[in-house]
Amino acid sequence: QPESDSITKRICNLGLELMGVDYVSIGIVVNNSYSTVDTSHDLAVFLDEQQFTFGDGPTYMARNAIAPILVENIRASDFQKTYPAFATTSKLTELGAIFAFPLSIGGAFIGVMTGYRKTPGPLDGDNFANALVLSSIATAELIKSGAGVSTDENQNVFSLEKFDNSSLQIAAGMVAEQLNCSVIEALVRIRALAFSEDSSVNAIAKKIVTKEISIELEMKGD
């Protein structure tokens, strides 16, 4: 990718491959008003803005959600019922799935990173974990930009080692995929295992990410 691209632009472009989607957008939300930061394609911006215009849609709902809003098939009747206003616009596109990841730190919601895919279907475990890492990086970048802190372009901002705090999010994504459960339930299971082994949550998360342990095996006695 061109060195002149912003960090958020590079995140959007990386998301195409790492998330397995066709378009990626990153936007900030202030008082329910959406403003695009970067995108891999203008169609993603149009779809984001349509959702905030209607006050309806996965990206709009993710603006203050505690977990990602994952829509595996926008052509399904459940999608039409849940997002009736945005469903009309979505029918005019060739899209099949939408994955919206809230960008937040603590209790403060900053924005949303959304992946759009032409074909229906869920994100696999690796795609989901990659999306969580990219959303963490995007959040950090938006915070630094808002604070006027410049980014050292020589720093490898995409090195996972520099984002140890992402381990828990990655592990939660992996566990959610393995057990076919929500990310929230996955987090509860990780915390329960940490408690039972008298270990820290982050230590358990790192072992899950490196596949030293498996929640599916460890929790099979539940």
N, C-alpha and C positions, 0 to 999 in steps of 0.2 A: 504494500500500500504506500502511496506517496507520503513522504515525510511531512509535507505541508498540511496534510489532513489533520483536523483536530482530533483529540482523543475520542470524543463522542462519535465523530464520523467513523473513526476506525472501529469503534465498538459495534456500530451498526453494520458495517461491512463484514466484520468478523462473525457477527451473529448469523449471517446468511448461511455460512458453513457450519459453525459450531452448534447452532440451534436447529439446523435443518429446515429453514423457512425461506420464503421468497422475498420478503420485505421486512425491514426493521426500522422502527422509529423510536426516538427518545424525546420526551417533552416534559416541560415543567408545568406544574399546576399551582396557581395562586388564586385563592378564593373561587375555586371551581372554574377558573378561566385557564384554558390550555394554550401553551406557546411552544412551538416546535424548536428543539435545540439542534437536532441533526436527524438525518434519515438516509436510508439506502435508496429510496425511491419516492417520488412525489405522491404516488398513489397511497402510500402509508400515511402521509401527512393529511391527505384528503379524508381518508377513513377515520383518522384520529379526530379531526376537526368536526366531521359529521356527528360523531358520537357525543362530543361536547355541545354541539348545537342542539341535538335532540335531548341531551341529558340522559342518555340511554346507550348501553353497549359495554362490552368487556373492558375496554380502555377507560371509559368513564367510571365504571364501577371500581376499577383498580386504583383510582386516584387516592383512596383512603382505606384500602383493603389490607388486612393483615397477612394475606397469602395471595399468590398469583391467581388470576382468573383465567382458567383454561377451558376453551371451547373447542372440542375436537371435531365438531361438525356443525357448521353454521346453517346447513340446509335441513337440519333435524327440526322437528316440530317444537321441541323443548326450547330451542334457540329462538324461534319465531315468537313463542309465548313470553319468554323472559325479556327479550329485547325487541318489542313490536315495532318501535319507531325506526331503529337502526336496521332491522331486518329488511325493510323496504330497500334501503340503499345497498345492503349486502347482496341482495338478489341480482343487482345490476353488475356485479363483479364476478370474476371466476374464482373467488376465494373459497376455500373449504374449511379453514380452521384459523382461530385467533388465540394468541397466548399473551396475556397482559401481565407484566410484572411490576408491582408497586416499587417505587424508589423511596425509601424512608430510612430514617435513623432515629432510634428511640421511638418516641411518639410523634415525631415530626414527619409528615408526608411531603415529599419534594416533587415527585413527578411519576411518570410511567414509562417503561420500556415495553414496546409491543412488537411481537413477531407475527407476521401474516403469512399463511401458507396456502397455496392453490389447491392442494389435495387435503381431504378430510383425514383425520386420524390423530392420535395422541403424540406428544413428545416422548421419545424413549428416555431411559434413565440418563444416558450421557448428555443428550440434548437439554434435558431439564437441568441437570447439574451445571452444564455450561452456561445456560441462561441465568442461573442464580449467580454465578461468578461474574458474568458480564454486567448484570444489574447492580451488583455490589461495587464494581469498578465505576460504573456510570454514576452511582450515588456519590461516591467519593469525589469524582471529578466535578460534579455539579456543586458540591459543597465547597470545594477549593475555588472554583470559578466564582461562586457567589461571595466568597470571602476575599477575592482578589489575590489568591495565592497562585503564583505561576507554577506550571508543571515543568519539571526538568525533562526535556525531550530525550535525553540520553538515558533516562531511567527506563528500564523495561517494565512498563506499567501492566503488561499482560502476564507477568510472572506470578504464578499461583503462590510462590513462596512469600510474596510481598503482601498477600491477603490471607493471612492465617485465620482471620475472623470469618472467612468464607467457608471454612471446613464444616461448620455446623450446618450451614445452608446446603452445601453439597451433599453431606451425609443424609440430611432430611429428604432431599430429592431422591437419593438412591434408595432409601428405606421405603419411601412412598411408592416408588416404582416396584420394588420387590414384593411389598405386601398389598399392593393395590389399595392403598389407603390415602387419606388426606395428608398434606404436609404437617398440619397441626398434630394429627395423631402420631405421625412419624417422630416429631419432636418430643412428644410425651414419652414414646417408647425409648428414645435415646436417653432422655433424662432418667427414666426408670432404670435402665441398664447401668447408667453411671452410678446411681444411688446404690444399686445392689452390689456393685463391684467396688464401692467406696473409691470411685475415681471421679475426675472432673468431666464435665460434659464435653469440653473441647478435646480432651484426650481420647474419649470414646469416639467422638466424631472423626478424628484423624485416623483412628484404627479402621473405621468403617470405610473411609475414603480410600485408604491403602489396602483394603480388603483383608486386613488381619483378622477381623471378626465380621460376623454377619448377624444382623438383628433377627433375621428370619430364623436362623438356627438358635441364637441365644434366647429368643423369646418363645420358642416353640411350645414351652410348657405352660404358656398363659391359658 
